[in-house]
């Protein structure tokens, strides 16, 4: 943050400091403008800026380092009117990158407060006498409609939201005032996100109190630092730990809901379908599609992986063509399937091949099973790669029916975990070890399985000529899975990652925020916010980009002379 945010409010007529809300004057206020659309004019808008500056000053702690004051104020201020007052006084255009991210976090906290109160209002409406259903005039008995459904229907019209969404609001309001009161309080305080709170409410709504309470107690502290995908995995893991006896019943009830939806229209003659399957079946299909698509790409097919996956599924379902077996692209005639429109050459572009016979690609689905579970000593949850926790019964069944190979490689097995500078590409055993150790992409909150990730050198194998750091090695201490999106972010944007110990990854983003992840352990992401380095300075080895200005000179930190890291 600029150094002047902690100073007293400016004197009347002086320029308001950066960080406060100061919209450009259009001259309508009668003040004299000189200095551009964002300059002060001496008119009424000048007074508004001075008032905003005074508001910001009320929230800042002068005992803290100047560059930490705003972030601390945004984090400490209670949600509701106090936080709204601070957010309204700040001008996003005048904040540096670090504090702009903190401002976004402040608005996210307020979104939780809004949703918690909206759910409370929804359930209060459902409890009003006017929401009671009318009895059948002929029999005098109830019709089966509930006050909750009536309230949800009324709210759907007023809020212009679907009845399903408003029904969920009513249910959440009921849960947040009952067994899941702690979740509602965490949401209202802005400690957890709206998607996380909704996931908790949806999963625990039908659980008895002796199950929902310990699950909530386990999930909530982690949810403050987790994405909604991680929260859902934590919920499944906790349910399996707290109530393993009913895991079979929950699984059977869920499998009874397996389905394929009918197509829903999309623009330009496209459509989408939704499939709900047992996790092991869905992961198996996904893995088979991915392997077939990558095989076709390596054979020269110009289609994207997404296109190949879609076309492979269509061929397998409509024509019975095995996955990975394409059609001869020289044959321009459409393929006619009885009852369906023909599939034209457009879906099989040049480069696809038609093998002499059907392929039988071996699909590996990775399941990590604790030895104690495998031998029947306990019912500890296992982990299905690409999905998350599964119950012990399912894990044992998959283990009995699978093709096994050793995945956990370590010194006891004699596997080499460090090949130094002898080779860029890690040997198979080393690659397997790193992927099995980390399980997913190492970027904060990214759920992409390690099997679909590149193996990235934390310390660059070939750093830039002006990078003072030594080249990295190909070892388990310097490798980590990175999905294509986050691998590109590291190499093409101002993201940096370090691995202080094997399996522990520290990411620094372009705003200066740092995050520590331990993806292989299931631990939530840690936001490393103390002791913080000076705001506005780049990560080690990065060049600094100046923050945007609003027509006034902006104080900066650092000399901007550090070289890039690659």
Secondary structure by P-SEA (a helix, b strand, c coil): cccccccccccccccccccccccccccccccccccccccccccaaaaaaaaaaaaaaaaccccccccaaaaaaaaaccccaaaaaaaaacccccccaaaaaaaaaaaaaaaaaaaaaaaaaaaaaaacccccccccccccccccccaaaaaaaaaaaaacccaaaaaaaaaaaaaaaccaaaaaaaaaaccccaaaaaaaaaaacccccccaaaaaaacccccccccaaaaaaaaaaaaaaacccaaaaaaaaaaaabbbbcccccccccbbbbbbccaaaaaaaaaaaaaaaaaaaaacccccaaaaaaaaaaaaccccccccccccccccbbbbcccccccccccccccccccccccbbbbbbbbbbbccccccccccbbbccccccccaaaaaaaaaaccccccccccccccccccccccccccaaaaaaaaaacccccccccccccccccccccccccccccccccccccccccbbbbcaaaaaaaccccbbbbcccccbbbbbccccbbbbbccccccccccccccccccccccccbbbbbccccccbbbbcccccccccc
